[in-house]
Structures are given as C-alpha cells and as structure tokens.
Amino acid sequence: MLSVNAINPQLLAMLVCPATRTPLKIADDRLIQAANRRIARRELRNQAGVVLETPLDGGLLRGDRLGLYPIVDGIPILLIDECIPLEQLPEEEDSPG
C-alpha cells in the first residue's frame, strides 16, 4: 500500500485539481482527522452527494482550500465527483494550515 508520505514530491508538484486546475498539496493530519470524525458519524458527502463510509488515509487539498481529494488505501482519488467540499467541516476543524 502506498503511504501518503510516499508520494514523490516531483509528482505532487505536477498534480492539479481536475476541476479548477489549482495545485494540490498534502492535507495535514488535523484536517484528515476532522474529516474521519465526520465520516464515522456519516456526516460527510463527496461532490456527487454520496455519504462517505471509508476513512481517509490522507488527502490532497485544492489550492483554493475548498476541496479535498481523498487518499484511500494509499491511492489518491482525483475524480471531480469524489472531491469533498470542505464547507461541510466546522470552521475550527477545517483549518488545514
């Protein structure tokens, strides 16, 4: 399984959001933990409106900090419908920096 920290920095520098073309960066642990708490309570939906059930290993944060692409089983899911709108997280939980 690919570790979140195993993403090659050169590859990460090339990754962009498929919807906005903004750069992506590794989300910090605090944001992932907040998202996973909401997933455990079945309170988090992706862009397609599907309630998430699988905890995240990590995530790739959009440059505008409005969306998070999940990393599940070590695999980044870079599909527009899979992006998690961060407006769903309370302000104190979604502070990624």
All heavy atoms as an XYZ file, in Angstrom:
742
protein
N       0.843     -1.185      0.000
C       0.000      0.000      0.000
C       0.885      1.245      0.000
O       1.875      1.323      0.703
C      -0.911     -0.012      1.220
C      -1.664      1.276      1.399
S      -2.993      1.248      2.626
C      -2.171      0.810      4.096
N       0.531      2.221     -0.798
C       1.249      3.482     -0.898
C       0.955      4.350      0.308
O      -0.194      4.605      0.637
C       0.817      4.216     -2.173
C       1.370      5.618     -2.387
C       2.854      5.540     -2.688
C       0.644      6.298     -3.528
N       1.985      4.779      1.002
C       1.828      5.703      2.124
C       1.611      7.111      1.583
O       2.141      7.472      0.529
C       3.092      5.662      2.988
O       3.141      6.774      3.838
N       0.848      7.890      2.334
C       0.624      9.285      1.937
C       1.961     10.001      1.815
O       2.175     10.786      0.900
C      -0.282      9.998      2.970
C      -0.383     11.476      2.670
C      -1.651      9.364      2.995
N       2.885      9.709      2.715
C       4.194     10.353      2.694
C       5.088      9.831      1.581
O       6.144     10.392      1.327
C       4.884     10.175      4.048
C       4.130     10.880      5.152
O       3.543     11.927      4.934
N       4.143     10.302      6.330
N       4.670      8.743      0.918
C       5.483      8.155     -0.145
C       5.212      8.800     -1.503
O       5.832      8.428     -2.484
C       5.231      6.656     -0.225
N       4.300      9.761     -1.564
C       4.049     10.427     -2.840
C       5.284     11.234     -3.206
O       5.746     12.077     -2.438
C       2.805     11.329     -2.773
C       1.557     10.480     -2.532
C       2.653     12.148     -4.057
C       0.280     11.276     -2.378
N       5.812     10.943     -4.355
C       7.016     11.608     -4.838
C       6.774     13.114     -4.913
O       5.794     13.555     -5.530
C       7.357     11.039     -6.217
C       8.605     11.615     -6.797
O       8.792     12.822     -6.864
N       9.472     10.730     -7.247
N       7.653     13.925     -4.296
C       7.466     15.385     -4.330
C       7.396     15.958     -5.749
O       6.668     16.920     -5.993
C       8.680     15.925     -3.583
C       9.155     14.794     -2.739
C       8.779     13.539     -3.476
N       8.129     15.355     -6.684
C       8.083     15.829     -8.069
C       6.717     15.536     -8.693
O       6.177     16.351     -9.437
C       9.196     15.204     -8.892
C      10.565     15.686     -8.474
C      11.677     14.930     -9.165
O      11.552     13.733     -9.441
N      12.775     15.622     -9.429
N       6.151     14.368     -8.376
C       4.817     14.028     -8.863
C       3.784     14.958     -8.233
O       2.916     15.489     -8.925
C       4.479     12.575     -8.550
C       3.053     12.136     -8.868
C       2.760     12.261    -10.354
C       2.804     10.721     -8.388
N       3.895     15.169     -6.935
C       2.958     16.051     -6.242
C       2.972     17.459     -6.848
O       1.924     18.082     -7.015
C       3.292     16.110     -4.748
C       2.355     16.940     -3.887
C       0.938     16.401     -3.947
C       2.849     16.983     -2.453
N       4.137     17.927     -7.230
C       4.256     19.267     -7.827
C       3.517     19.366     -9.159
O       3.115     20.455     -9.574
C       5.729     19.628     -8.011
N       3.293     18.225     -9.825
C       2.598     18.232    -11.113
C       1.093     18.046    -10.986
O       0.353     18.304    -11.920
C       3.152     17.127    -12.014
C       4.578     17.366    -12.447
S       5.167     16.146    -13.644
C       5.156     14.630    -12.694
N       0.635     17.561     -9.834
C      -0.787     17.270     -9.664
C      -1.603     18.546     -9.498
O      -1.215     19.452     -8.758
C      -1.009     16.366     -8.451
C      -0.448     14.962     -8.544
C      -0.703     14.210     -7.250
C      -1.046     14.216     -9.721
N      -2.733     18.589    -10.199
C      -3.650     19.711    -10.081
C      -5.072     19.175     -9.944
O      -5.368     18.043    -10.331
C      -3.575     20.677    -11.290
C      -2.211     21.342    -11.379
C      -3.924     19.965    -12.580
N      -5.930     20.004     -9.406
C      -7.335     19.646     -9.308
C      -7.898     19.505    -10.720
O      -7.712     20.396    -11.554
C      -8.077     20.735     -8.536
S      -9.868     20.596     -8.610
N      -8.598     18.417    -11.006
C      -9.153     18.258    -12.350
C     -10.266     19.256    -12.667
O     -10.532     19.508    -13.835
C      -9.681     16.822    -12.358
C      -9.806     16.422    -10.951
C      -8.839     17.248    -10.165
N     -10.877     19.863    -11.656
C     -11.965     20.816    -11.888
C     -11.454     22.247    -12.044
O     -11.886     22.970    -12.938
C     -12.974     20.762    -10.745
N     -10.523     22.653    -11.178
C     -10.097     24.055    -11.150
C      -8.688     24.276    -11.681
O      -8.292     25.412    -11.884
C     -10.145     24.595     -9.716
O      -9.158     23.903     -8.924
C     -11.524     24.458     -9.100
N      -7.946     23.203    -11.843
C      -6.542     23.250    -12.270
C      -5.657     23.965    -11.252
O      -4.554     24.396    -11.569
C      -6.375     23.894    -13.653
C      -7.119     23.171    -14.748
C      -6.507     21.832    -14.975
N      -7.179     21.150    -16.085
C      -7.419     19.868    -16.093
N      -7.063     19.127    -15.102
N      -8.014     19.308    -17.107
N      -6.119     24.078     -9.995
C      -5.278     24.640     -8.943
C      -4.364     23.537     -8.414
O      -4.718     22.360     -8.448
C      -6.123     25.225     -7.791
O      -6.959     24.203     -7.241
C      -6.983     26.391     -8.261
N      -3.192     23.920     -7.917
C      -2.265     22.912     -7.392
C      -2.867     22.167     -6.200
O      -3.740     22.686     -5.501
C      -1.054     23.730     -6.941
C      -1.204     25.065     -7.582
C      -2.656     25.271     -7.835
N      -2.373     20.967     -5.978
C      -2.790     20.161     -4.837
C      -1.614     20.013     -3.886
O      -0.464     19.985     -4.317
C      -3.245     18.781     -5.300
C      -4.456     18.743     -6.224
C      -4.663     17.331     -6.766
C      -5.701     19.228     -5.509
N      -1.925     19.929     -2.584
C      -0.876     19.655     -1.608
C      -1.418     18.658     -0.602
O      -2.637     18.494     -0.454
C      -0.394     20.934     -0.922
C      -1.387     21.548      0.018
C      -0.760     22.713      0.755
C      -1.602     23.061      1.977
N      -0.930     23.964      2.856
N      -0.525     17.992      0.084
C      -0.912     17.006      1.091
C      -1.639     17.727      2.228
O      -1.139     18.715      2.757
C       0.325     16.278      1.650
C       1.099     15.591      0.532
C      -0.066     15.326      2.765
C       0.649     14.229      0.175
N      -2.814     17.226      2.577
C      -3.576     17.788      3.694
C      -2.924     17.381      5.007
O      -2.378     16.282      5.131
C      -5.013     17.280      3.643
N      -2.994     18.266      5.988
C      -2.392     17.938      7.279
C      -3.257     16.960      8.063
O      -4.431     16.744      7.761
C      -2.070     19.199      8.085
C      -3.290     19.950      8.571
O      -4.405     19.392      8.587
O      -3.127     21.121      8.964
N      -2.643     16.348      9.063
C      -3.319     15.316      9.857
C      -4.574     15.844     10.548
O      -5.557     15.117     10.676
C      -2.365     14.734     10.903
C      -1.274     13.872     10.290
O      -1.468     13.384      9.153
O      -0.231     13.681     10.941
N      -4.549     17.075     10.979
C      -5.705     17.640     11.681
C      -6.948     17.654     10.783
O      -8.047     17.306     11.214
C      -5.366     19.050     12.162
C      -6.471     19.678     12.958
C      -6.035     21.003     13.530
N      -7.163     21.617     14.192
C      -7.388     22.890     14.219
N      -6.549     23.722     13.638
N      -8.430     23.383     14.832
N      -6.763     18.039      9.540
C      -7.881     18.061      8.594
C      -8.393     16.651      8.318
O      -9.601     16.409      8.295
C      -7.468     18.749      7.294
C      -8.521     18.809      6.197
C      -9.750     19.586      6.674
C      -7.945     19.444      4.952
N      -7.483     15.710      8.140
C      -7.881     14.318      7.869
C      -8.620     13.738      9.071
O      -9.641     13.057      8.921
C      -6.657     13.455      7.491
C      -5.997     14.005      6.205
C      -7.057     11.992      7.319
C      -6.931     14.167      5.026
N      -8.140     14.009     10.274
C      -8.814     13.528     11.479
C     -10.220     14.117     11.592
O     -11.170     13.406     11.940
C      -7.988     13.855     12.716
C      -6.716     13.045     12.799
C      -5.768     13.546     13.879
O      -6.066     14.491     14.611
N      -4.606     12.919     13.962
N     -10.363     15.405     11.290
C     -11.686     16.040     11.338
C     -12.618     15.392     10.317
O     -13.784     15.106     10.616
C     -11.554     17.540     11.077
N     -12.106     15.160      9.113
C     -12.919     14.514      8.079
C     -13.307     13.105      8.510
O     -14.469     12.697      8.348
C     -12.158     14.480      6.756
N     -12.372     12.367      9.083
C     -12.667     10.999      9.500
C     -13.684     10.953     10.644
O     -14.486     10.019     10.713
C     -11.387     10.247      9.862
C     -10.640      9.772      8.627
O     -11.237      9.585      7.567
N      -9.342      9.588      8.749
N     -13.668     11.947     11.524
C     -14.705     12.007     12.569
C     -16.079     12.168     11.937
O     -17.046     11.519     12.339
C     -14.431     13.154     13.541
C     -13.316     12.858     14.535
C     -13.260     13.890     15.636
N     -12.946     15.226     15.172
C     -11.727     15.713     15.027
N     -10.666     14.964     15.309
N     -11.533     16.950     14.612
N     -16.173     13.027     10.912
C     -17.455     13.228     10.225
C     -17.864     11.980      9.436
O     -19.049     11.640      9.370
C     -17.375     14.444      9.284
C     -17.008     15.768      9.929
C     -18.110     16.302     10.807
N     -19.270     16.613     10.023
C     -19.913     17.760     10.070
N     -19.517     18.726     10.839
N     -20.990     17.933      9.344
N     -16.896     11.298      8.844
C     -17.187     10.057      8.113
C     -17.735      9.012      9.083
O     -18.715      8.330      8.773
C     -15.929      9.538      7.379
C     -15.588     10.468      6.204
C     -16.133      8.102      6.892
C     -14.239     10.206      5.571
N     -17.133      8.897     10.258
C     -17.587      7.911     11.250
C     -19.038      8.179     11.663
O     -19.776      7.240     11.961
C     -16.670      7.931     12.468
N     -19.438      9.454     11.652
C     -20.814      9.816     12.011
C     -21.722      9.873     10.782
O     -22.874     10.293     10.893
C     -20.821     11.162     12.738
C     -20.094     11.128     14.061
C     -20.293     12.380     14.879
N     -19.973     13.616     14.191
C     -18.887     14.357     14.400
N     -17.984     13.988     15.292
N     -18.690     15.473     13.732
N     -21.179      9.487      9.618
C     -21.922      9.510      8.342
C     -22.448     10.918      8.038
O     -23.559     11.097      7.585
C     -23.047      8.478      8.342
C     -22.534      7.047      8.497
C     -23.567      5.963      8.360
N     -24.425      6.064      7.199
C     -24.127      5.655      5.966
N     -22.954      5.140      5.723
N     -24.991      5.763      4.992
N     -21.610     11.920      8.255
C     -21.981     13.313      8.052
C     -21.196     13.986      6.936
O     -21.297     15.195      6.769
C     -21.751     14.116      9.349
C     -22.572     13.664     10.509
C     -22.237     14.382     11.798
O     -21.179     15.038     11.895
O     -23.045     14.274     12.735
N     -20.421     13.247      6.192
C     -19.585     13.851      5.155
C     -19.953     13.266      3.801
O     -20.069     12.047      3.644
C     -18.104     13.591      5.474
C     -17.086     14.494      4.792
C     -17.277     15.952      5.197
C     -15.680     14.059      5.137
N     -20.151     14.149      2.837
C     -20.506     13.748      1.468
C     -19.452     14.247      0.495
O     -18.833     15.280      0.702
C     -21.857     14.343      1.074
C     -23.013     13.829      1.896
C     -24.326     14.501      1.483
N     -25.423     14.018      2.275
C     -26.159     12.950      1.969
N     -25.918     12.277      0.870
N     -27.144     12.562      2.758
N     -19.329     13.507     -0.600
C     -18.438     13.974     -1.660
C     -19.214     14.905     -2.599
O     -20.402     15.177     -2.396
C     -17.778     12.803     -2.402
C     -18.765     11.917     -3.119
O     -19.904     12.287     -3.408
N     -18.319     10.703     -3.437
N     -18.550     15.384     -3.616
C     -19.154     16.326     -4.566
C     -20.405     15.751     -5.221
O     -21.342     16.484     -5.527
C     -18.116     16.700     -5.637
C     -18.536     17.789     -6.574
C     -18.587     19.140     -5.885
O     -17.771     19.438     -5.020
N     -19.527     19.965     -6.261
N     -20.447     14.452     -5.398
C     -21.596     13.789     -6.028
C     -22.758     13.613     -5.054
O     -23.828     13.158     -5.451
C     -21.180     12.444     -6.597
N     -22.543     13.943     -3.770
C     -23.602     13.806     -2.780
C     -23.645     12.467     -2.087
O     -24.542     12.198     -1.294
N     -22.667     11.618     -2.342
C     -22.618     10.291     -1.740
C     -22.018     10.401     -0.333
O     -20.972     11.029     -0.145
C     -21.770      9.321     -2.595
C     -21.604      7.981     -1.918
C     -22.391      9.172     -3.977
N     -22.690      9.806      0.647
C     -22.177      9.789      2.015
C     -20.944      8.889      2.056
O     -20.985      7.739      1.605
C     -23.252      9.263      3.000
C     -22.674      9.119      4.404
C     -24.457     10.183      3.020
N     -19.858      9.421      2.597
C     -18.617      8.653      2.678
C     -18.684      7.662      3.828
O     -19.189      7.983      4.904
C     -17.429      9.592      2.861
C     -17.227     10.605      1.738
C     -16.061     11.521      2.041
C     -17.045      9.917      0.414
N     -18.159      6.463      3.594
C     -18.165      5.414      4.609
C     -16.769      4.923      4.959
O     -16.562      4.367      6.026
C     -19.009      4.234      4.123
C     -20.464      4.591      3.913
C     -21.300      3.423      3.410
O     -20.765      2.299      3.320
O     -22.475      3.648      3.115
N     -15.821      5.118      4.065
C     -14.461      4.622      4.263
C     -13.571      5.740      4.801
O     -13.486      6.806      4.191
C     -13.882      4.109      2.927
O     -14.762      3.113      2.403
C     -12.502      3.521      3.117
N     -12.910      5.504      5.942
C     -11.992      6.524      6.474
C     -10.878      6.835      5.476
O     -10.463      5.984      4.688
C     -11.420      5.875      7.740
C     -12.338      4.762      8.073
C     -12.959      4.314      6.786
N     -10.393      8.049      5.540
C      -9.330      8.503      4.651
C      -7.973      8.160      5.247
O      -7.765      8.287      6.449
C      -9.416     10.011      4.453
C     -10.758     10.582      3.990
C     -10.657     12.099      3.857
C     -11.206      9.950      2.696
N      -7.046      7.751      4.383
C      -5.650      7.602      4.785
C      -4.966      8.966      4.776
O      -3.987      9.186      5.465
C      -4.890      6.698      3.815
C      -5.379      5.267      3.829
O      -5.977      4.845      4.843
O      -5.163      4.564      2.826
N      -5.472      9.838      3.942
C      -4.921     11.166      3.759
C      -5.757     11.872      2.721
O      -6.837     11.411      2.342
N      -5.245     13.001      2.253
C      -5.974     13.734      1.242
C      -5.089     14.747      0.545
O      -4.021     15.110      1.043
N      -5.542     15.157     -0.622
C      -4.872     16.208     -1.383
C      -5.787     17.425     -1.393
O      -6.921     17.366     -1.867
C      -4.573     15.729     -2.804
C      -3.581     14.572     -2.888
C      -3.470     14.063     -4.317
C      -2.209     14.994     -2.370
N      -5.289     18.500     -0.834
C      -6.045     19.729     -0.656
C      -5.908     20.611     -1.888
O      -4.795     20.823     -2.387
C      -5.515     20.454      0.581
C      -6.230     21.685      1.054
C      -7.654     21.360      1.486
C      -5.456     22.315      2.205
N      -7.053     21.114     -2.367
C      -7.021     22.041     -3.503
C      -6.329     23.336     -3.104
O      -6.348     23.739     -1.942
C      -8.447     22.378     -3.954
C      -9.048     21.312     -4.797
C     -10.402     21.584     -5.358
N     -10.930     22.923     -5.283
C     -12.164     23.255     -5.608
N     -13.001     22.327     -6.024
N     -12.574     24.490     -5.527
N      -5.758     24.003     -4.077
C      -5.063     25.261     -3.831
C      -5.953     26.335     -3.242
O      -5.490     27.185     -2.477
N      -7.239     26.308     -3.573
C      -8.163     27.308     -3.024
C      -8.718     26.894     -1.661
O      -9.517     27.608     -1.068
C      -9.311     27.572     -4.000
C     -10.130     26.335     -4.333
O      -9.954     25.281     -3.671
O     -10.943     26.419     -5.274
N      -8.290     25.729     -1.174
C      -8.670     25.195      0.136
C     -10.176     24.958      0.284
O     -10.702     24.958      1.380
C      -8.168     26.100      1.253
C      -6.669     26.248      1.267
C      -6.214     27.283      2.260
N      -5.549     26.751      3.425
C      -4.279     26.464      3.500
N      -3.520     26.608      2.441
N      -3.752     26.019      4.600
N     -10.859     24.736     -0.825
C     -12.301     24.500     -0.787
C     -12.671     23.035     -0.981
O     -13.825     22.665     -0.792
C     -13.007     25.349     -1.847
C     -12.913     26.861     -1.649
C     -13.595     27.588     -2.808
C     -13.503     27.280     -0.318
N     -11.707     22.227     -1.363
C     -12.000     20.830     -1.622
C     -10.830     19.938     -1.267
O      -9.673     20.374     -1.247
N     -11.163     18.688     -0.966
C     -10.175     17.701     -0.568
C     -10.398     16.438     -1.391
O     -11.500     15.877     -1.400
C     -10.347     17.382      0.923
C      -9.409     16.343      1.518
C      -7.995     16.911      1.627
C      -9.920     15.913      2.887
N      -9.367     16.003     -2.084
C      -9.425     14.737     -2.814
C      -8.920     13.642     -1.882
O      -7.830     13.753     -1.318
C      -8.587     14.797     -4.092
C      -9.241     15.639     -5.144
C      -8.950     16.986     -5.264
C     -10.203     15.094     -5.986
C      -9.585     17.775     -6.215
C     -10.843     15.874     -6.938
C     -10.527     17.214     -7.044
O     -11.165     17.991     -7.970
N      -9.716     12.596     -1.679
C      -9.346     11.570     -0.709
C      -8.197     10.688     -1.180
O      -8.013     10.469     -2.377
C     -10.628     10.746     -0.568
C     -11.380     10.955     -1.831
C     -11.014     12.337     -2.315
N      -7.453     10.206     -0.197
C      -6.481      9.139     -0.421
C      -6.997      7.964      0.392
O      -7.121      8.051      1.618
C      -5.068      9.546      0.017
C      -4.564     10.722     -0.826
C      -4.112      8.345     -0.097
C      -3.217     11.272     -0.403
N      -7.374      6.888     -0.295
C      -7.942      5.703      0.341
C      -7.101      4.498     -0.065
O      -6.793      4.324     -1.243
C      -9.419      5.511     -0.069
C      -9.994      4.242      0.539
C     -10.256      6.722      0.311
N      -6.737      3.701      0.909
C      -5.852      2.552      0.667
C      -4.579      2.980     -0.050
O      -4.062      2.272     -0.906
C      -6.569      1.450     -0.119
C      -7.686      0.794      0.669
O      -7.580      0.754      1.917
O      -8.651      0.332      0.052
N      -4.106      4.196      0.278
C      -2.876      4.708     -0.301
C      -2.997      5.240     -1.716
O      -2.011      5.628     -2.318
N      -4.224      5.292     -2.251
C      -4.424      5.712     -3.644
C      -5.164      7.051     -3.683
O      -6.283      7.154     -3.178
C      -5.222      4.648     -4.422
C      -4.470      3.322     -4.400
C      -5.502      5.114     -5.853
C      -5.262      2.153     -4.910
N      -4.552      8.083     -4.287
C      -5.262      9.358     -4.452
C      -6.402      9.192     -5.458
O      -6.219      8.630     -6.533
C      -4.197     10.303     -5.012
C      -2.887      9.628     -4.797
C      -3.172      8.156     -4.748
N      -7.579      9.662     -5.090
C      -8.760      9.573     -5.958
C      -8.998     10.966     -6.553
O      -9.593     11.823     -5.913
C     -10.010      9.121     -5.163
C      -9.700      7.969     -4.240
C     -11.164      8.860     -6.130
C      -9.647      6.618     -4.837
N      -8.512     11.182     -7.763
C      -8.577     12.505     -8.397
C      -9.730     12.592     -9.394
O      -9.546     12.971    -10.548
C      -7.245     12.835     -9.069
C      -6.056     12.957     -8.120
C      -4.783     13.252     -8.892
C      -6.314     14.021     -7.071
N     -10.908     12.265     -8.941
C     -12.129     12.390     -9.741
C     -12.958     13.523     -9.157
O     -13.124     13.617     -7.938
C     -12.928     11.086     -9.720
C     -12.201      9.852    -10.240
C     -13.026      8.596     -9.986
C     -11.905     10.010    -11.717
N     -13.492     14.383    -10.016
C     -14.244     15.551     -9.567
C     -15.365     15.161     -8.601
O     -15.537     15.791     -7.555
C     -14.786     16.353    -10.764
C     -13.618     16.960    -11.555
C     -15.758     17.436    -10.309
C     -13.998     17.574    -12.886
N     -16.115     14.119     -8.916
C     -17.225     13.706     -8.061
C     -16.769     13.210     -6.692
O     -17.553     13.190     -5.743
C     -18.059     12.612     -8.729
C     -18.996     13.157     -9.790
O     -19.177     14.386     -9.866
O     -19.576     12.336    -10.534
N     -15.525     12.783     -6.566
C     -15.013     12.262     -5.294
C     -14.457     13.364     -4.392
O     -14.183     13.115     -3.212
C     -13.931     11.216     -5.545
C     -14.431      9.996     -6.273
C     -15.457      9.185     -5.479
O     -15.372      9.160     -4.239
O     -16.329      8.574     -6.110
N     -14.298     14.564     -4.921
C     -13.795     15.672     -4.119
C     -14.760     15.938     -2.960
O     -15.978     15.890     -3.119
C     -13.648     16.913     -4.990
S     -12.869     18.300     -4.138
N     -14.207     16.230     -1.795
C     -15.005     16.501     -0.603
C     -15.048     18.012     -0.398
O     -14.012     18.627     -0.121
C     -14.390     15.819      0.630
C     -14.294     14.305      0.403
C     -15.169     16.166      1.886
C     -13.397     13.590      1.396
N     -16.225     18.638     -0.547
C     -16.326     20.081     -0.293
C     -16.069     20.357      1.192
O     -16.732     19.791      2.067
C     -17.770     20.414     -0.672
C     -18.212     19.280     -1.555
C     -17.473     18.078     -1.053
N     -15.106     21.218      1.484
C     -14.708     21.445      2.864
C     -15.653     22.352      3.634
O     -15.512     22.483      4.849
C     -13.274     21.974      2.914
C     -12.234     20.944      2.493
C     -10.840     21.530      2.581
C     -12.332     19.689      3.330
N     -16.639     22.919      2.972
C     -17.637     23.712      3.697
C     -18.418     22.854      4.693
O     -19.085     23.376      5.576
C     -18.597     24.382      2.719
C     -19.479     23.375      2.009
C     -19.827     23.751      0.585
O     -19.184     24.642      0.034
O     -20.752     23.136      0.040
N     -18.331     21.540      4.559
C     -19.038     20.623      5.450
C     -18.379     20.502      6.820
O     -18.985     19.996      7.763
C     -19.099     19.222      4.843
C     -19.812     19.162      3.524
C     -19.688     17.789      2.932
O     -20.463     16.904      3.260
N     -18.698     17.616      2.069
N     -17.126     20.920      6.930
C     -16.412     20.817      8.191
C     -16.538     22.129      8.957
O     -16.392     23.201      8.381
C     -14.927     20.507      7.967
C     -14.614     19.164      7.327
C     -13.131     19.015      7.110
C     -15.134     18.029      8.172
N     -16.812     22.048     10.252
C     -16.862     23.274     11.052
C     -15.562     24.057     10.921
O     -14.494     23.471     10.745
C     -17.058     22.766     12.469
C     -17.649     21.398     12.317
C     -17.082     20.862     11.031
N     -15.661     25.357     11.004
C     -14.515     26.254     10.813
C     -13.299     25.838     11.666
O     -12.197     25.831     11.189
C     -14.903     27.687     11.152
C     -13.895     28.721     10.725
C     -13.728     28.824      9.216
O     -14.710     28.636      8.497
O     -12.615     29.090      8.774
N     -13.517     25.482     12.917
C     -12.399     25.127     13.773
C     -11.767     23.803     13.374
O     -10.637     23.526     13.707
C     -12.805     25.103     15.240
C     -13.821     24.028     15.604
C     -15.265     24.440     15.404
O     -15.536     25.545     14.882
O     -16.152     23.653     15.750
N     -12.488     22.952     12.637
C     -11.940     21.660     12.237
C     -11.254     21.699     10.882
O     -10.425     20.872     10.606
C     -13.066     20.608     12.144
C     -13.564     20.144     13.464
C     -14.526     18.979     13.326
O     -15.110     18.796     12.254
O     -14.691     18.264     14.312
N     -11.592     22.671     10.024
C     -11.084     22.594      8.649
C      -9.851     23.448      8.415
O      -9.421     23.591      7.303
C     -12.176     22.921      7.638
C     -12.510     24.395      7.543
O     -11.981     25.190      8.337
O     -13.316     24.742      6.667
N      -9.264     23.968      9.436
C      -8.060     24.788      9.307
C      -6.888     23.929      8.878
O      -6.277     23.242      9.691
C      -7.770     25.454     10.654
O      -6.483     25.950     10.691
N      -6.573     23.905      7.572
C      -5.553     22.986      7.073
C      -4.139     23.458      7.267
O      -3.216     22.753      6.980
C      -5.884     22.858      5.580
C      -6.599     24.095      5.240
C      -7.293     24.556      6.494
N      -3.910     24.642      7.708
C      -2.550     25.103      7.782
C      -2.166     25.443      9.122
O      -1.290     25.298      9.809
